Protein backbone atom coordinates (compact mmCIF):
# COMPACT_ATOMS: atom_id res chain seq x y z
CA UNK A 1 0.00 0.00 0.00
CA UNK A 2 1.09 3.60 -0.63
CA UNK A 3 0.94 6.20 2.15
CA UNK A 4 1.18 10.00 1.77
CA UNK A 5 2.55 12.01 4.70
CA UNK A 6 1.26 15.57 5.29
CA UNK A 7 3.21 18.07 7.30
CA UNK A 8 0.96 19.84 9.84
CA UNK A 9 1.04 23.62 10.22
CA UNK A 10 1.48 24.41 13.92
CA UNK A 11 -0.60 27.68 13.63
CA UNK A 12 -3.56 25.98 12.00
CA UNK A 13 -6.79 26.35 14.04
CA UNK A 14 -8.26 22.84 14.25
CA UNK A 15 -11.14 23.81 16.53
CA UNK A 16 -12.58 26.23 13.99
CA UNK A 17 -12.97 23.41 11.53
CA UNK A 18 -14.91 21.05 13.89
CA UNK A 19 -18.69 21.31 13.26
CA UNK A 20 -20.80 22.03 16.38
CA UNK A 21 -23.64 19.67 17.36
CA UNK A 22 -27.16 21.01 16.96
CA UNK A 23 -29.09 22.03 20.05
CA UNK A 24 -31.61 19.23 20.52
CA UNK A 25 -32.09 19.65 24.25
CA UNK A 26 -35.85 19.94 23.87
CA UNK A 27 -36.14 16.63 22.11
CA UNK A 28 -34.23 14.43 24.59
CA UNK A 29 -34.39 13.86 28.33
CA UNK A 30 -30.96 13.55 29.79
CA UNK A 31 -30.38 10.85 32.39
CA UNK A 32 -27.46 9.54 34.39
CA UNK A 33 -28.42 5.91 33.59
CA UNK A 34 -26.11 4.13 31.24
CA UNK A 35 -27.56 2.18 28.39
CA UNK A 36 -27.33 -1.55 29.04
CA UNK A 37 -25.64 -3.44 26.18
CA UNK A 38 -27.91 -5.92 24.45
CA UNK A 39 -27.41 -9.47 25.64
CA UNK A 40 -26.99 -12.33 23.19
CA UNK A 41 -27.77 -15.97 23.76
CA UNK A 42 -24.81 -16.95 21.60
CA UNK A 43 -21.54 -17.58 23.46
CA UNK A 44 -18.37 -15.79 22.36
CA UNK A 45 -16.84 -17.15 19.20
CA UNK A 46 -13.78 -18.58 20.93
CA UNK A 47 -15.91 -20.50 23.40
CA UNK A 48 -18.18 -21.61 20.60
CA UNK A 49 -15.23 -23.06 18.70
CA UNK A 50 -13.90 -24.84 21.77
CA UNK A 51 -17.31 -26.26 22.61
CA UNK A 52 -17.71 -27.40 19.00
CA UNK A 53 -14.34 -29.14 19.05
CA UNK A 54 -15.15 -30.72 22.41
CA UNK A 55 -18.48 -31.99 21.12
CA UNK A 56 -16.84 -33.34 17.97
CA UNK A 57 -14.13 -35.07 20.04
CA UNK A 58 -16.70 -36.64 22.34
CA UNK A 59 -18.69 -37.70 19.30
CA UNK A 60 -15.63 -39.31 17.66
CA UNK A 61 -14.67 -40.99 20.94
CA UNK A 62 -18.18 -42.35 21.34
CA UNK A 63 -18.13 -43.67 17.78
CA UNK A 64 -14.72 -45.31 18.35
CA UNK A 65 -15.92 -46.96 21.56
CA UNK A 66 -19.10 -48.10 19.84
CA UNK A 67 -17.12 -49.60 16.94
CA UNK A 68 -14.78 -51.37 19.39
CA UNK A 69 -17.76 -52.76 21.28
CA UNK A 70 -19.36 -53.96 18.06
CA UNK A 71 -16.12 -55.65 16.93
CA UNK A 72 -15.55 -57.30 20.33
CA UNK A 73 -19.16 -58.41 20.52
CA UNK A 74 -19.03 -59.83 17.00
CA UNK A 75 -15.79 -61.67 17.84
CA UNK A 76 -17.22 -63.17 21.05
CA UNK A 77 -20.51 -64.08 19.39
CA UNK A 78 -18.66 -65.56 16.39
CA UNK A 79 -16.46 -67.71 18.62
CA UNK A 80 -19.46 -68.84 20.63
CA UNK A 81 -21.33 -69.83 17.48
CA UNK A 82 -18.32 -71.67 16.01
CA UNK A 83 -17.72 -73.53 19.26
CA UNK A 84 -21.37 -74.60 19.55
CA UNK A 85 -21.41 -75.63 15.91
CA UNK A 86 -18.26 -77.69 16.37
CA UNK A 87 -19.62 -79.47 19.44
CA UNK A 88 -22.93 -80.17 17.72
CA UNK A 89 -21.24 -81.67 14.64
CA UNK A 90 -19.02 -83.91 16.75
CA UNK A 91 -21.93 -85.08 18.90
CA UNK A 92 -23.98 -85.93 15.82
CA UNK A 93 -21.04 -87.80 14.23
CA UNK A 94 -20.41 -89.80 17.40
CA UNK A 95 -24.08 -90.74 17.56
CA UNK A 96 -24.20 -92.16 14.02
CA UNK A 97 -20.75 -93.79 14.02
CA UNK A 98 -20.38 -97.14 15.77
CA UNK A 99 -16.67 -97.85 16.17
CA UNK A 100 -17.32 -101.47 17.18
CA UNK A 101 -19.32 -102.26 14.06
CA UNK A 102 -16.99 -104.43 11.96
CA UNK A 103 -19.45 -105.11 9.14
CA UNK A 104 -18.03 -104.33 5.70
CA UNK A 105 -19.54 -103.74 2.28
CA UNK A 106 -18.93 -106.75 0.01
CA UNK A 107 -18.50 -104.42 -2.99
CA UNK A 108 -16.22 -101.72 -1.60
CA UNK A 109 -14.66 -103.35 1.46
CA UNK A 110 -15.54 -100.24 3.48
CA UNK A 111 -16.87 -100.52 7.02
CA UNK A 112 -20.61 -99.81 6.88
CA UNK A 113 -20.26 -97.74 10.06
CA UNK A 114 -18.78 -94.97 7.86
CA UNK A 115 -21.78 -94.80 5.48
CA UNK A 116 -23.60 -91.88 7.19
CA UNK A 117 -20.38 -89.86 7.41
CA UNK A 118 -19.42 -90.61 3.80
CA UNK A 119 -22.80 -89.22 2.69
CA UNK A 120 -22.07 -86.10 4.71
CA UNK A 121 -18.50 -85.63 3.41
CA UNK A 122 -16.75 -88.06 1.06
CA UNK A 123 -13.31 -86.80 2.21
CA UNK A 124 -13.53 -88.92 5.35
CA UNK A 125 -10.87 -91.64 5.64
CA UNK A 126 -10.83 -92.75 9.28
CA UNK A 127 -11.92 -92.37 12.88
CA UNK A 128 -9.36 -91.57 15.59
CA UNK A 129 -9.56 -92.23 19.34
CA UNK A 130 -6.74 -91.23 21.72
CA UNK A 131 -6.92 -92.94 25.11
CA UNK A 132 -9.71 -91.54 27.26
CA UNK A 133 -9.24 -87.99 25.98
CA UNK A 134 -11.81 -85.90 24.14
CA UNK A 135 -10.09 -86.85 20.87
CA UNK A 136 -12.77 -89.08 19.40
CA UNK A 137 -13.10 -87.62 15.92
CA UNK A 138 -13.43 -88.40 12.22
CA UNK A 139 -10.32 -87.78 10.13
CA UNK A 140 -10.42 -86.36 6.58
CA UNK A 141 -8.00 -85.73 3.75
CA UNK A 142 -7.88 -82.93 1.17
CA UNK A 143 -5.66 -82.19 -1.81
CA UNK A 144 -3.51 -79.94 0.39
CA UNK A 145 -2.74 -79.40 4.07
CA UNK A 146 -4.59 -76.08 4.24
CA UNK A 147 -8.27 -76.72 3.58
CA UNK A 148 -9.23 -78.55 6.79
CA UNK A 149 -7.06 -76.23 8.81
CA UNK A 150 -9.91 -73.68 8.64
CA UNK A 151 -12.89 -75.77 7.47
CA UNK A 152 -14.90 -78.11 9.65
CA UNK A 153 -16.07 -81.66 8.92
CA UNK A 154 -18.91 -80.44 6.70
CA UNK A 155 -16.60 -78.04 4.82
CA UNK A 156 -17.88 -74.90 6.51
CA UNK A 157 -15.43 -72.10 7.35
CA UNK A 158 -14.38 -72.60 10.95
CA UNK A 159 -11.38 -71.65 13.12
CA UNK A 160 -11.62 -75.13 14.68
CA UNK A 161 -11.07 -76.93 11.38
CA UNK A 162 -11.09 -80.73 11.36
CA UNK A 163 -8.61 -83.55 11.93
CA UNK A 164 -6.96 -84.50 8.64
CA UNK A 165 -4.25 -86.71 7.19
CA UNK A 166 -1.26 -85.28 5.38
CA UNK A 167 -2.23 -84.98 1.71
CA UNK A 168 0.71 -87.25 0.77
CA UNK A 169 -0.55 -90.18 2.88
CA UNK A 170 -2.10 -93.15 1.11
CA UNK A 171 -4.96 -95.02 2.80
CA UNK A 172 -6.68 -97.48 0.51
CA UNK A 173 -8.15 -100.95 0.44
CA UNK A 174 -4.90 -102.45 -0.76
CA UNK A 175 -2.30 -100.45 1.15
CA UNK A 176 -1.76 -98.00 3.97
CA UNK A 177 1.42 -95.99 4.51
CA UNK A 178 3.75 -97.13 7.27
CA UNK A 179 3.81 -93.66 8.80
CA UNK A 180 0.63 -91.58 8.94
CA UNK A 181 0.56 -87.91 9.88
CA UNK A 182 -2.63 -86.46 11.36
CA UNK A 183 -3.04 -82.71 11.83
CA UNK A 184 -5.35 -80.89 14.20
CA UNK A 185 -5.67 -77.38 15.61
CA UNK A 186 -4.57 -76.62 19.17
CA UNK A 187 -7.85 -75.39 20.65
CA UNK A 188 -8.41 -74.22 24.22
CA UNK A 189 -11.75 -76.01 24.63
CA UNK A 190 -10.16 -79.44 23.99
CA UNK A 191 -12.39 -80.27 21.02
CA UNK A 192 -9.49 -80.92 18.64
CA UNK A 193 -5.78 -81.51 19.41
CA UNK A 194 -5.44 -79.07 22.30
CA UNK A 195 -5.31 -81.95 24.79
CA UNK A 196 -2.14 -83.37 23.24
CA UNK A 197 -0.07 -80.84 25.18
CA UNK A 198 -0.99 -82.81 28.31
CA UNK A 199 1.43 -85.56 27.15
CA UNK A 200 4.14 -83.46 28.78
CA UNK A 201 2.86 -85.08 31.97
CA UNK A 202 3.98 -88.64 32.64
CA UNK A 203 0.79 -89.46 34.55
CA UNK A 204 -1.32 -88.30 31.63
CA UNK A 205 0.73 -90.45 29.25
CA UNK A 206 0.30 -93.52 31.43
CA UNK A 207 -3.49 -93.06 31.39
CA UNK A 208 -3.65 -92.41 27.63
CA UNK A 209 -0.91 -94.49 26.02
CA UNK A 210 -3.01 -96.22 23.32
CA UNK A 211 -4.26 -94.71 20.04
CA UNK A 212 -7.02 -96.42 18.09
CA UNK A 213 -7.41 -95.75 14.39
CA UNK A 214 -10.11 -97.20 12.21
CA UNK A 215 -9.70 -96.39 8.54
CA UNK A 216 -12.37 -97.08 5.93
CA UNK A 217 -10.76 -100.48 5.37
CA UNK A 218 -8.73 -101.57 8.43
CA UNK A 219 -8.40 -101.14 12.17
CA UNK A 220 -5.16 -100.36 14.03
CA UNK A 221 -3.92 -99.84 17.57
CA UNK A 222 -0.75 -97.92 18.37
CA UNK A 223 1.13 -97.72 21.65
CA UNK A 224 2.79 -94.37 22.31
CA UNK A 225 6.42 -94.90 23.30
CA UNK A 226 7.68 -91.32 22.86
CA UNK A 227 6.42 -87.76 22.62
CA UNK A 228 8.41 -84.88 21.17
CA UNK A 229 7.94 -81.27 20.07
CA UNK A 230 9.36 -80.12 16.75
CA UNK A 231 9.20 -77.06 14.53
CA UNK A 232 7.49 -77.10 11.16
CA UNK A 233 9.40 -74.27 9.46
CA UNK A 234 13.12 -74.26 8.54
CA UNK A 235 13.51 -70.65 9.76
CA UNK A 236 12.73 -71.81 13.30
CA UNK A 237 15.76 -74.14 13.50
CA UNK A 238 18.64 -72.77 11.43
CA UNK A 239 17.21 -74.16 8.19
CA UNK A 240 16.48 -77.62 9.57
CA UNK A 241 13.18 -79.48 9.82
CA UNK A 242 12.81 -83.06 10.98
CA UNK A 243 10.89 -84.87 8.23
CA UNK A 244 8.24 -86.41 10.45
CA UNK A 245 5.92 -86.79 7.43
CA UNK A 246 8.00 -89.48 5.70
CA UNK A 247 5.37 -92.01 4.68
CA UNK A 248 7.23 -95.20 3.83
CA UNK A 249 10.63 -96.82 4.36
CA UNK A 250 12.58 -99.05 2.02
CA UNK A 251 14.04 -101.22 4.78
CA UNK A 252 13.92 -101.95 8.49
CA UNK A 253 17.24 -100.11 8.84
CA UNK A 254 15.80 -96.95 7.32
CA UNK A 255 12.74 -97.19 9.55
CA UNK A 256 14.91 -97.68 12.66
CA UNK A 257 17.04 -94.69 11.68
CA UNK A 258 13.87 -92.62 11.42
CA UNK A 259 12.72 -93.79 14.85
CA UNK A 260 16.15 -93.17 16.40
Secondary structure, DSSP 8 states (H G I E B T S, - for coil): ---------TT--SGGGS------TTT----S--------SS--HHHHHHHHHHHHHHHHHHHHHHHHHHHHHHHHHHHHHHHHHHHHHHHHHHHH--TT---B-TTT--BGGGHHHHHH-TTEEEEEEETTSS-EEEEE--SSSSGGGSB-TTS-B-TT--EEE-TT--B-SS-B-SS--EE----TTSSSSGGGGGGGSHHHHHHS-EEEEEESS-EEEEE--------SSGGGGTT----TT----SSHHHHHHHH-
